[in-house]
Amino acid sequence: MNIEYIKLPVVTKIEVVGYGLFRQNLKYEFRNGLNLFIGGNRQGKTTTMYIILYGLIGLYGRSRDFFSSRVKQENIQKNLHSTVKLNFQIGATKLEIERDLFEPCINYFSVNGRSYKKADNPDIEEVYAKEIMKLAGISNLADYNFLLAQLLVREEEGNYLLWNTNDQMRVLRLLFSYGKFDEEYIRLREAYRKIDSKVRGQQDIQAQFRKRQRAVEKEKLESLIGLAKKDPAELQKRVVLLAKENKQLTTTHGEVLTNIGEIEDMIKALTQDVNGLSSEVEELDSEIIRIENVLFKSVYTDPKIQLANHKLKNYHICIFCNKKIPEGKAQVIVDNIEVEKICPVCNSTLGQLGDSSIGEKDRESLIEVLLKNKSMADERKNQLSAKQSELDTLNKQLDELWIQENKTREELREKILVIDDIKLQLSALEIDTIGETSVFDRRIQSLQSDIDHYQKMIDEDRPEREQARRILEQKNREFNKRLEEVREGLVKIFQDYTTSFLGECKLVPVQQKTDQSMIYVNVFAPEFAGRKRYFKYQVSNSEATFLEYAFRMSLCQLFKQITGGESLLAIETSEGLFDIGSVPVLAEAIAKYYGVSYLLIISNLGQSDFLPTLVKRSENEISSRVLNYLDIGWLNPAQEKDREKFDAEFRKILTAKR
């Protein structure tokens, strides 16, 4: 079978501009083999890894203020856009993308030189997603995002693919099967889950009837003396009253559901209005900025000041209240600004206004358009604010209605059970004294009818469930066959990485049940010292971390052997988990990956032999492969005090190869 494998992205360059977590802009070019991000704690190393992920796949579940919240307020550079620009490749295709860090969006991206700008493409996120899916050879962007976040990036306290059946199987399917295999597998899995859930639901209801039947049978055997003392008329009266309440609750429940439907329709329509108004406001603001940039060339950073000065000079309109003031008073203020070069409010020194290259007639025309656009923008913003307020109110009402719906539904359920219990008591009072079939028996027979009814439904759906299961298991066997084809190569690579640390250690196929489909699938687990390690608790923390590194490097190495595709594997190391003698062994194992593909190691600048050993095993000149966060990140007082020690350790790393 000619398999068309997926392609993984390889970042070749990163540039972070205007981000207050760093003292200066960050620039780094990735090279095949070892790349090092090193520094002290809380200097932005881990955040850089998140920024790389964000550049490639967006926020991926993180909040919109994720990056701004990591910056101290005093370090936010208010006059600059905080952006990340990545250069990366998918196969032979070269891409470039720039995203805003504080207002999450794509500013532009390019594919082999063909550029897509946000201003020209309102749906630029969708355009980017389609390009990525086409280039990567996948039909679901979630697969691409999953591989980057769960395989190619390993945080210090990250996930363990080795002991997560669902994630490991998905990674294996995506890497070593044809591009759309995972999509087909998930479709079949969801089809089985749907019918299986339906049958299980029927079985649960049937089990409730069986439980009720056993309770009736038990009650039949018990003494009915207590029941005989009860007044049937009072019980019947209560049944009638409860039935009336039940009917009212049913009506109320229906009205609540109707109201929910109406409000959801209103929310949908309002959401469309809000999105439309937001787009109009964004377009108007962009046009206003464009016109102001043409009109006013000055050292002022705020275009509003430029416009205010022009209005004051030419139309004698007050900067603050927008009303006419005497010409002489206006001229004094203008002279302070343009001649004396001082602020008319606080007397601070101002810069020189730049010369305009446009004529007065054109200027007047642009001013007219500018004021019109500002008026329209203010009007749209007011409309947007009103619509958003209305939308918030509706969402609050919807939440309250759902609470009411849940409460009403629970009350209905409770009343039905109470009515049923009272009817059972009434039935007990009607037992035939001459030994004919008791009402208990009739009730038992009625419950048996319910049990039989659900059994019929189960029997009708069971063939569909079995067929869906057989199809899914066939797809699973197809994957297991492919897994068997790559197993030998994966085991060999894995052993090469792990032997020095654990002695004889290998990957063995094991059957585990997945959460999603509840069927057994083949995945890999490590085996050493004569025992299979099915669960993480069966190994120490250092063993678990080492095995996880080795497993990921093995997967990426095998992927390149089979497909020829490069990848960038990023590992935030946890060398602090290892004892003194094991740290160099860890470094030696990681160093074996240098000749495979791109590797990014993110590590603290400590006093262990870990980083010097990593550098010593590199065949390349190292200084251009290291990003020192002591130079670009903010230092806390303790780091400032120990800067000389940090620098000495850094020099030790750079000279380790000599």
C-alpha positions as CSV (number, residue, x, y, z in Angstrom):
1,M,0.0,0.0,0.0
2,N,1.4,3.4,-1.0
3,I,0.9,5.4,2.2
4,E,0.7,9.2,2.0
5,Y,2.0,10.3,5.4
6,I,1.3,13.6,7.1
7,K,3.9,16.3,7.2
8,L,5.0,18.0,10.4
9,P,6.0,21.7,10.7
10,V,9.6,22.7,11.3
11,V,10.2,26.2,12.7
12,T,13.3,27.7,11.3
13,K,13.1,31.2,12.8
14,I,11.3,33.1,15.6
15,E,11.1,36.8,16.2
16,V,9.2,38.3,19.2
17,V,8.8,42.1,19.1
18,G,7.5,44.5,21.8
19,Y,6.7,41.8,24.3
20,G,7.2,43.2,27.9
21,L,8.2,39.8,29.3
22,F,11.6,40.4,27.7
23,R,13.9,43.4,28.1
24,Q,14.6,43.4,24.4
25,N,13.2,41.7,21.2
26,L,13.9,38.0,20.8
27,K,15.4,36.7,17.6
28,Y,16.5,33.1,17.0
29,E,17.2,30.9,14.0
30,F,16.8,27.2,14.5
31,R,19.3,24.8,13.1
32,N,19.2,21.1,12.4
33,G,20.5,19.3,15.5
34,L,20.8,20.9,18.9
35,N,19.2,24.2,19.8
36,L,19.5,25.5,23.4
37,F,17.2,28.0,25.3
38,I,18.9,28.5,28.7
39,G,18.6,31.0,31.6
40,G,17.2,31.5,35.1
41,N,13.7,30.9,36.5
42,R,10.8,33.1,35.3
43,Q,12.8,34.7,32.4
44,G,10.4,33.5,29.7
45,K,11.8,30.2,28.4
46,T,8.6,28.3,28.9
47,T,6.6,31.2,27.6
48,T,8.7,31.2,24.4
49,M,7.6,27.6,23.8
50,Y,4.0,28.6,24.2
51,I,4.6,31.5,21.8
52,I,6.0,29.1,19.2
53,L,2.9,26.9,19.6
54,Y,0.6,30.0,19.4
55,G,2.4,31.2,16.2
56,L,1.7,27.8,14.6
57,I,-1.8,26.9,15.9
58,G,-3.3,29.9,17.7
59,L,-4.3,29.9,21.4
60,Y,-5.4,26.2,21.4
61,G,-7.7,26.5,24.4
62,R,-5.8,29.2,26.2
63,S,-7.5,32.5,27.3
64,R,-7.2,35.6,25.1
65,D,-5.2,37.4,27.8
66,F,-2.8,34.4,28.3
67,F,0.3,36.3,27.1
68,S,-0.6,39.8,28.5
69,S,-1.2,38.2,31.9
70,R,2.3,36.9,32.1
71,V,3.8,40.4,31.8
72,K,4.1,42.9,34.7
73,Q,2.1,46.0,34.1
74,E,5.1,48.3,34.3
75,N,6.9,46.2,31.5
76,I,4.1,46.4,29.0
77,Q,5.3,48.5,26.1
78,K,2.1,50.5,25.4
79,N,3.2,52.2,22.2
80,L,4.2,48.9,20.4
81,H,2.3,46.0,19.1
82,S,3.5,42.8,20.7
83,T,3.9,40.3,17.9
84,V,5.5,37.0,17.1
85,K,6.7,36.1,13.6
86,L,7.6,32.6,12.7
87,N,9.3,31.2,9.6
88,F,8.6,27.5,9.2
89,Q,8.4,24.7,6.7
90,I,5.9,21.9,6.0
91,G,7.7,19.6,3.6
92,A,9.4,21.7,0.9
93,T,6.9,24.6,1.4
94,K,8.2,27.7,3.2
95,L,5.7,29.7,5.3
96,E,5.9,32.9,7.4
97,I,3.2,34.0,9.9
98,E,2.9,37.0,12.2
99,R,0.4,37.0,15.1
100,D,-0.5,39.7,17.6
101,L,0.2,38.5,21.2
102,F,-2.1,40.9,23.1
103,E,-5.0,40.9,20.6
104,P,-4.9,37.3,19.4
105,C,-5.2,37.3,15.6
106,I,-3.1,36.7,12.4
107,N,-1.7,39.9,11.0
108,Y,-0.5,38.1,7.9
109,F,1.0,34.9,6.6
110,S,2.7,33.8,3.4
111,V,3.1,30.5,1.6
112,N,6.2,30.3,-0.7
113,G,6.1,34.1,-1.0
114,R,2.4,34.5,-1.6
115,S,1.1,36.8,1.1
116,Y,-2.3,36.9,2.8
117,K,-3.0,40.0,4.9
118,K,-5.7,40.5,7.5
119,A,-6.8,43.7,5.9
120,D,-7.5,41.9,2.7
121,N,-8.8,38.6,4.2
122,P,-11.4,39.0,7.0
123,D,-11.5,35.2,7.2
124,I,-7.7,34.9,7.4
125,E,-7.8,32.3,10.2
126,E,-9.9,30.0,8.0
127,V,-7.7,30.6,5.0
128,Y,-4.6,29.7,7.1
129,A,-6.3,26.6,8.5
130,K,-7.1,25.4,5.0
131,E,-3.5,26.0,3.8
132,I,-2.1,24.1,6.8
133,M,-4.4,21.1,6.3
134,K,-3.6,20.9,2.6
135,L,0.2,21.1,3.1
136,A,0.2,18.8,6.1
137,G,-1.9,16.2,4.3
138,I,-4.7,16.1,6.9
139,S,-8.4,16.8,6.8
140,N,-8.8,17.9,10.4
141,L,-6.8,20.8,11.9
142,A,-7.4,19.3,15.3
143,D,-5.0,16.5,14.4
144,Y,-2.3,19.0,13.5
145,N,-2.8,20.9,16.7
146,F,-2.8,17.7,18.8
147,L,0.5,16.5,17.4
148,L,2.2,19.8,18.0
149,A,0.9,20.3,21.6
150,Q,1.0,16.6,22.8
151,L,4.0,15.1,20.9
152,L,6.4,17.7,19.6
153,V,6.3,19.9,22.8
154,R,7.1,18.3,26.1
155,E,6.8,20.7,29.1
156,E,8.7,20.1,32.3
157,E,5.6,18.9,34.1
158,G,4.0,17.6,30.8
159,N,1.9,14.7,29.7
160,Y,3.1,11.1,29.4
161,L,2.3,9.5,26.1
162,L,3.7,6.2,27.3
163,W,0.9,5.8,29.9
164,N,-2.0,7.5,28.2
165,T,-3.7,5.0,26.0
166,N,-6.0,7.4,24.1
167,D,-3.2,10.0,23.3
168,Q,-0.6,7.4,22.4
169,M,-2.9,5.5,20.1
170,R,-3.9,8.7,18.3
171,V,-0.2,9.8,17.9
172,L,0.7,6.4,16.5
173,R,-2.3,6.5,14.1
174,L,-1.4,10.0,12.9
175,L,2.3,9.3,12.4
176,F,2.3,5.9,10.8
177,S,-0.9,5.6,8.8
178,Y,-2.1,7.4,5.7
179,G,-3.2,11.0,6.2
180,K,-7.0,10.4,6.6
181,F,-6.8,7.2,8.5
182,D,-7.3,8.9,11.9
183,E,-10.4,10.8,10.5
184,E,-11.9,7.5,9.3
185,Y,-11.0,5.7,12.6
186,I,-12.7,8.5,14.7
187,R,-15.8,8.4,12.4
188,L,-16.2,4.7,12.9
189,R,-15.4,5.0,16.6
190,E,-18.0,7.7,17.1
191,A,-20.6,5.6,15.1
192,Y,-20.0,2.7,17.5
193,R,-20.0,5.0,20.6
194,K,-23.4,6.4,19.5
195,I,-25.2,3.1,19.0
196,D,-23.4,1.6,22.1
197,S,-24.5,4.5,24.2
198,K,-28.1,4.0,23.0
199,V,-28.1,0.3,23.8
200,R,-26.5,0.9,27.2
201,G,-29.1,3.6,28.0
202,Q,-31.8,1.1,27.2
203,Q,-30.1,-1.5,29.4
204,D,-29.9,1.0,32.2
205,I,-33.6,1.8,32.1
206,Q,-34.4,-2.0,31.9
207,A,-32.2,-2.5,35.0
208,Q,-34.2,0.1,36.8
209,F,-37.4,-1.8,36.0
210,R,-35.8,-5.0,37.2
211,K,-34.8,-3.3,40.4
212,R,-38.3,-2.1,40.9
213,Q,-39.7,-5.5,40.2
214,R,-37.5,-7.1,42.8
215,A,-38.7,-4.4,45.3
216,V,-42.3,-5.3,44.6
217,E,-41.6,-9.0,45.0
218,K,-40.0,-8.3,48.3
219,E,-42.9,-6.1,49.4
220,K,-45.3,-8.8,48.4
221,L,-43.7,-11.2,50.9
222,E,-43.8,-8.7,53.7
223,S,-46.6,-8.2,56.2
224,L,-49.4,-6.0,54.8
225,I,-50.8,-5.2,58.3
226,G,-49.5,-1.7,58.2
227,L,-50.9,-1.1,54.7
228,A,-54.3,-2.4,55.9
229,K,-54.6,0.5,58.4
230,K,-54.3,3.1,55.6
231,D,-57.3,4.9,54.2
232,P,-57.7,4.1,50.5
233,A,-59.8,7.2,50.0
234,E,-57.1,9.5,51.4
235,L,-54.5,7.8,49.2
236,Q,-56.7,8.1,46.1
237,K,-57.3,11.8,46.9
238,R,-53.5,12.4,47.1
239,V,-53.0,10.6,43.8
240,V,-55.5,13.0,42.2
241,L,-53.8,16.0,43.7
242,L,-50.3,14.9,42.7
243,A,-51.6,14.1,39.1
244,K,-52.9,17.7,38.9
245,E,-49.6,19.1,40.1
246,N,-47.8,16.8,37.6
247,K,-49.9,18.2,34.8
248,Q,-49.1,21.8,35.8
249,L,-45.4,20.9,36.0
250,T,-45.5,19.3,32.6
251,T,-47.1,22.5,31.1
252,T,-44.5,24.7,32.9
253,H,-41.7,22.5,31.6
254,G,-43.0,22.8,28.1
255,E,-43.3,26.6,28.4
256,V,-39.7,26.8,29.7
257,L,-38.4,24.8,26.8
258,T,-40.3,27.0,24.4
259,N,-38.8,30.1,26.0
260,I,-35.4,28.6,25.8
261,G,-35.8,28.0,22.1
262,E,-37.0,31.6,21.5
263,I,-34.1,33.1,23.5
264,E,-31.6,30.9,21.7
265,D,-32.9,32.2,18.4
266,M,-32.7,35.8,19.7
267,I,-29.1,35.2,20.9
268,K,-28.1,33.7,17.5
269,A,-29.5,36.8,15.7
270,L,-27.9,39.2,18.1
271,T,-24.6,37.4,17.9
272,Q,-24.7,37.9,14.1
273,D,-25.5,41.6,14.7
274,V,-22.6,42.0,17.2
275,N,-20.2,40.3,14.8
276,G,-21.3,42.5,11.9
277,L,-21.0,45.7,14.0
278,S,-17.6,44.6,15.3
279,S,-16.4,44.2,11.7
280,E,-17.7,47.6,10.7
281,V,-16.0,49.3,13.7
282,E,-12.7,47.6,12.9
283,E,-12.9,48.7,9.3
284,L,-13.8,52.3,10.3
285,D,-11.0,52.4,12.9
286,S,-8.5,51.1,10.3
287,E,-9.6,53.7,7.8
288,I,-9.4,56.5,10.4
289,I,-5.8,55.5,11.3
290,R,-4.9,55.4,7.7
291,I,-6.2,58.9,7.1
292,E,-4.6,60.3,10.2
293,N,-1.3,58.8,9.2
294,V,-1.6,60.7,5.9
295,L,-2.7,63.9,7.5
296,F,-0.4,64.2,10.4
297,K,3.3,63.4,10.4
298,S,4.6,64.4,13.8
299,V,6.6,63.1,16.7
300,Y,3.4,62.6,18.8
301,T,2.5,59.0,19.4
302,D,-1.2,59.7,19.8
303,P,-3.0,60.6,16.5
304,K,-5.8,62.2,18.5
305,I,-3.4,65.0,19.6
306,Q,-2.4,65.6,16.0
307,L,-6.0,66.0,15.0
308,A,-6.8,68.2,18.0
309,N,-3.9,70.6,17.1
310,H,-5.1,70.8,13.5
311,K,-8.7,71.6,14.5
312,L,-7.5,74.2,17.0
313,K,-5.3,75.9,14.4
314,N,-7.6,76.0,11.5
315,Y,-11.1,75.9,13.0
316,H,-10.5,77.3,16.5
317,I,-12.2,74.2,18.0
318,C,-11.3,73.3,21.6
319,I,-9.3,70.2,22.1
320,F,-11.4,69.0,25.0
321,C,-15.0,70.1,24.6
322,N,-15.1,70.4,20.7
323,K,-16.6,73.9,20.9
324,K,-15.5,77.2,19.2
325,I,-13.2,79.4,21.2
326,P,-12.0,83.0,20.5
327,E,-9.5,83.1,17.7
328,G,-6.9,85.0,19.8
329,K,-7.1,82.4,22.6
330,A,-6.8,79.6,20.1
331,Q,-3.7,81.2,18.5
332,V,-2.0,81.5,21.9
333,I,-2.4,77.8,22.4
334,V,-1.2,77.0,18.9
335,D,1.9,79.2,19.4
336,N,2.7,77.4,22.6
337,I,2.6,74.1,20.6
338,E,4.3,75.1,17.3
339,V,6.6,78.0,18.3
340,E,7.4,77.5,22.0
341,K,7.1,73.7,21.6
342,I,5.5,73.3,25.0
343,C,2.4,71.5,26.1
344,P,-0.6,73.9,26.6
345,V,-1.7,72.0,29.7
346,C,1.5,71.1,31.7
347,N,4.2,73.1,29.9
348,S,6.3,70.0,29.1
349,T,8.6,70.3,26.1
350,L,7.2,68.9,22.9
351,G,8.9,67.6,19.7
352,Q,8.7,69.4,16.4
353,L,5.6,68.9,14.2
354,G,6.6,67.3,10.9
355,D,6.0,68.9,7.5
356,S,2.9,67.7,5.5
357,S,3.4,66.7,2.0
358,I,-0.3,67.2,0.9
359,G,-2.0,70.3,-0.2
360,E,-4.5,72.3,1.8
361,K,-7.4,71.4,-0.5
362,D,-6.7,67.7,-0.2
363,R,-6.2,68.2,3.6
364,E,-9.7,69.7,3.9
365,S,-11.2,66.8,2.0
366,L,-9.4,64.2,4.1
367,I,-10.5,66.1,7.3
368,E,-14.1,65.9,6.2
369,V,-13.9,62.2,5.5
370,L,-12.0,61.7,8.8
371,L,-14.7,63.4,10.8
372,K,-17.5,61.5,9.0
373,N,-15.8,58.2,9.7
374,K,-15.2,59.1,13.4
375,S,-18.9,60.0,13.7
376,M,-19.9,56.7,12.0
377,A,-17.5,54.8,14.2
378,D,-18.9,56.3,17.4
379,E,-22.4,55.5,16.2
380,R,-21.5,51.9,15.5
381,K,-19.7,51.6,18.8
382,N,-22.8,52.8,20.6
383,Q,-24.9,50.3,18.7
384,L,-22.4,47.6,19.5
385,S,-22.4,48.4,23.2
386,A,-26.2,48.3,23.2
387,K,-26.4,45.0,21.3
388,Q,-23.7,43.5,23.6
389,S,-25.6,44.6,26.7
390,E,-28.8,43.1,25.3
391,L,-26.8,39.9,24.4
392,D,-25.5,39.7,28.0
393,T,-29.0,40.0,29.4
394,L,-30.3,37.3,27.1
395,N,-27.5,34.9,28.0
396,K,-28.2,35.5,31.7
397,Q,-31.9,34.8,31.1
398,L,-31.0,31.7,29.2
399,D,-28.8,30.4,32.1
400,E,-31.7,31.1,34.5
401,L,-34.2,29.2,32.2
402,W,-31.9,26.2,32.0
403,I,-31.7,26.1,35.8
404,Q,-35.5,26.3,35.9
405,E,-35.8,23.6,33.3
406,N,-33.5,21.3,35.3
407,K,-35.4,22.0,38.5
408,T,-38.8,21.4,36.9
409,R,-37.7,18.2,35.3
410,E,-36.4,16.9,38.6
411,E,-39.7,17.8,40.3
412,L,-41.6,15.9,37.6
413,R,-39.5,12.8,38.1
414,E,-40.0,12.9,41.8
415,K,-43.7,13.3,41.5
416,I,-44.0,10.4,39.1
417,L,-42.2,8.2,41.6
418,V,-44.4,9.3,44.5
419,I,-47.5,8.7,42.5
420,D,-46.2,5.2,41.5
421,D,-45.5,4.4,45.2
422,I,-49.0,5.5,46.3
423,K,-50.6,3.5,43.5
424,L,-48.6,0.5,44.8
425,Q,-50.0,1.0,48.3
426,L,-53.5,1.3,46.9
427,S,-53.0,-1.9,45.0
428,A,-51.8,-3.7,48.1
429,L,-55.1,-2.7,49.8
430,E,-57.0,-4.3,47.0
431,I,-55.6,-7.8,47.5
432,D,-58.2,-10.4,46.9
433,T,-58.9,-12.0,50.3
434,I,-60.0,-15.3,48.7
435,G,-56.6,-16.0,47.2
436,E,-57.0,-14.8,43.6
437,T,-54.1,-13.2,41.9
438,S,-53.0,-10.3,44.0
439,V,-52.5,-6.7,42.7
440,F,-48.8,-7.3,43.6
441,D,-48.7,-10.0,41.0
442,R,-50.4,-7.7,38.5
443,R,-47.8,-5.0,39.3
444,I,-45.0,-7.5,38.9
445,Q,-46.5,-8.5,35.5
446,S,-46.7,-4.9,34.5
447,L,-43.1,-4.3,35.3
448,Q,-42.2,-7.5,33.4
449,S,-44.0,-6.0,30.4
450,D,-41.8,-2.9,30.7
451,I,-38.7,-5.1,31.0
452,D,-39.7,-7.1,27.9
453,H,-40.4,-3.9,26.0
454,Y,-36.9,-2.6,26.5
455,Q,-35.5,-6.0,25.8
456,K,-37.2,-5.9,22.4
457,M,-35.6,-2.5,21.7
458,I,-32.2,-3.8,22.8
459,D,-32.6,-6.8,20.6
460,E,-33.5,-4.5,17.6
461,D,-30.4,-2.3,18.1
462,R,-28.0,-5.0,19.1
463,P,-27.2,-6.1,15.5
464,E,-26.4,-2.5,14.5
465,R,-24.1,-2.2,17.5
466,E,-22.4,-5.5,16.8
467,Q,-21.9,-4.5,13.1
468,A,-20.5,-1.1,14.2
469,R,-18.2,-2.9,16.6
470,R,-17.0,-5.4,13.9
471,I,-16.2,-2.5,11.5
472,L,-14.3,-0.6,14.2
473,E,-12.4,-3.8,15.2
474,Q,-11.6,-4.4,11.5
475,K,-10.2,-0.9,11.3
476,N,-8.3,-1.5,14.5
477,R,-6.8,-4.7,13.1
478,E,-5.7,-2.8,10.0
479,F,-3.9,-0.3,12.3
480,N,-2.4,-3.1,14.4
481,K,-1.0,-4.7,11.2
482,R,0.6,-1.4,10.4
483,L,1.8,-1.1,14.0
484,E,3.4,-4.5,13.7
485,E,5.2,-3.4,10.6
486,V,6.9,-0.5,12.4
487,R,7.3,-2.1,15.8
488,E,10.7,-3.7,15.2
489,G,12.2,-0.3,14.1
490,L,10.6,1.5,17.0
491,V,11.8,-1.0,19.6
492,K,15.4,-0.9,18.2
493,I,15.5,2.9,18.3
494,F,14.0,3.0,21.8
495,Q,16.5,0.4,23.1
496,D,19.4,2.5,21.8
497,Y,18.2,5.5,23.8
498,T,17.4,3.6,27.0
499,T,20.1,0.9,27.4
500,S,22.7,3.2,29.1
501,F,20.2,4.3,31.7
502,L,18.0,1.2,32.4
503,G,20.0,-1.7,31.0
504,E,18.0,-4.0,28.8
505,C,14.8,-2.0,28.1
506,K,12.3,-2.5,25.3
507,L,8.9,-1.5,24.1
508,V,6.3,-4.3,24.1
509,P,2.8,-4.2,22.6
510,V,0.0,-4.4,25.2
511,Q,-3.8,-4.3,24.9
512,Q,-5.5,-1.5,26.7
513,K,-9.1,-0.4,26.7
514,T,-9.7,3.2,25.4
515,D,-12.0,5.6,27.1
516,Q,-13.7,6.6,23.8
517,S,-14.9,3.3,22.4
518,M,-14.4,0.8,25.3
519,I,-12.7,-1.7,23.0
520,Y,-9.2,-3.1,23.4
521,V,-6.4,-1.6,21.3
522,N,-2.7,-2.2,20.9
523,V,-0.3,0.4,22.4
524,F,3.3,0.2,23.7
525,A,4.5,0.0,27.3
526,P,8.1,-0.2,28.5
527,E,9.6,-3.4,29.9
528,F,12.8,-3.6,32.0
529,A,14.1,-5.6,34.9
530,G,11.8,-8.4,33.8
531,R,8.6,-6.5,34.3
532,K,6.1,-4.7,32.0
533,R,5.4,-1.3,33.3
534,Y,1.7,-0.8,32.4
535,F,1.2,2.2,34.6
536,K,3.3,5.3,35.5
537,Y,3.2,4.4,39.3
538,Q,5.3,1.3,38.5
539,V,8.4,3.4,37.8
540,S,10.2,6.2,39.7
541,N,9.8,9.9,38.6
542,S,13.2,10.0,37.0
543,E,12.6,6.7,35.2
544,A,9.2,8.0,33.9
545,T,10.7,11.2,32.7
546,F,13.6,9.5,31.0
547,L,11.4,6.9,29.3
548,E,9.0,9.6,28.0
549,Y,11.9,11.6,26.5
550,A,13.2,8.3,24.8
551,F,9.7,7.4,23.5
552,R,9.2,10.8,21.9
553,M,12.6,10.9,20.3
554,S,12.1,7.3,19.1
555,L,8.7,8.2,17.5
556,C,10.2,11.3,15.7
557,Q,13.3,9.3,14.6
558,L,11.2,6.5,13.2
559,F,8.9,9.0,11.5
560,K,11.9,10.5,9.7
561,Q,13.2,7.1,8.7
562,I,9.9,6.1,7.2
563,T,8.8,9.3,5.6
564,G,11.9,11.5,5.3
565,G,10.0,14.2,7.1
566,E,11.8,16.6,9.5
567,S,10.3,17.8,12.8
568,L,11.2,20.1,15.7
569,L,11.0,18.3,19.0
570,A,11.0,20.7,22.0
571,I,11.8,19.3,25.5
572,E,11.8,21.4,28.7
573,T,14.1,19.2,30.7
574,S,13.7,18.1,34.3
575,E,17.3,17.2,35.1
576,G,16.6,18.1,38.7
577,L,14.8,14.7,39.1
578,F,18.0,12.8,38.4
579,D,20.9,12.1,40.8
580,I,24.4,13.3,40.1
581,G,25.5,10.1,38.3
582,S,22.5,9.9,36.1
583,V,22.5,13.5,34.8
584,P,25.4,12.9,32.3
585,V,23.7,9.6,31.2
586,L,20.6,11.6,30.5
587,A,22.5,14.1,28.5
588,E,24.4,11.4,26.5
589,A,21.0,9.8,25.6
590,I,19.5,13.1,24.4
591,A,22.7,13.8,22.4
592,K,22.1,10.7,20.2
593,Y,19.2,12.6,18.7
594,Y,21.4,15.4,17.2
595,G,21.8,13.7,13.9
596,V,18.1,12.9,13.5
597,S,16.4,16.3,13.2
598,Y,15.7,19.6,14.9
599,L,15.9,19.4,18.7
600,L,15.2,22.3,21.1
601,I,16.3,21.8,24.7
602,I,14.9,24.3,27.3
603,S,16.8,24.2,30.5
604,N,17.7,26.2,33.6
605,L,21.3,27.4,33.9
606,G,22.4,25.3,36.8
607,Q,25.6,23.8,38.1
608,S,25.1,20.2,36.9
609,D,27.0,18.5,34.1
610,F,23.9,18.3,32.0
611,L,24.3,21.2,29.7
612,P,28.1,20.9,29.3
613,T,27.7,17.2,28.4
614,L,25.0,18.2,25.8
615,V,27.3,20.7,24.2
616,K,30.3,18.5,24.3
617,R,28.5,15.9,22.2
618,S,27.5,18.4,19.5
619,E,29.6,18.3,16.3
620,N,28.6,21.9,15.5
621,E,29.8,25.3,16.6
622,I,27.6,26.0,19.7
623,S,27.5,29.8,20.3
624,S,25.0,30.4,17.5
625,R,22.8,27.6,18.8
626,V,22.3,29.0,22.3
627,L,19.7,31.7,23.3
628,N,20.8,33.1,26.7
629,Y,17.7,34.5,28.5
630,L,20.0,36.3,31.0
631,D,20.6,38.8,28.1
632,I,17.0,39.3,27.1
633,G,14.9,38.5,30.2
634,W,14.3,40.5,33.3
635,L,16.4,39.6,36.3
636,N,15.1,39.4,39.8
637,P,17.3,40.8,42.6
638,A,18.8,37.4,43.4
639,Q,19.7,36.9,39.8
640,E,21.2,40.3,39.5
641,K,23.3,39.5,42.6
642,D,24.5,36.2,41.1
643,R,24.9,37.4,37.6
644,E,28.7,36.8,37.6
645,K,28.0,33.1,38.7
646,F,25.5,32.7,35.9
647,D,27.9,34.2,33.4
648,A,30.6,31.8,34.5
649,E,28.3,28.8,34.1
650,F,27.4,30.1,30.7
651,R,31.0,30.4,29.6
652,K,31.6,26.9,31.0
653,I,28.9,25.6,28.6
654,L,30.2,27.4,25.6
655,T,33.7,26.1,26.2
656,A,32.7,22.6,27.0
657,K,33.3,21.5,23.4
658,R,36.8,22.8,23.2
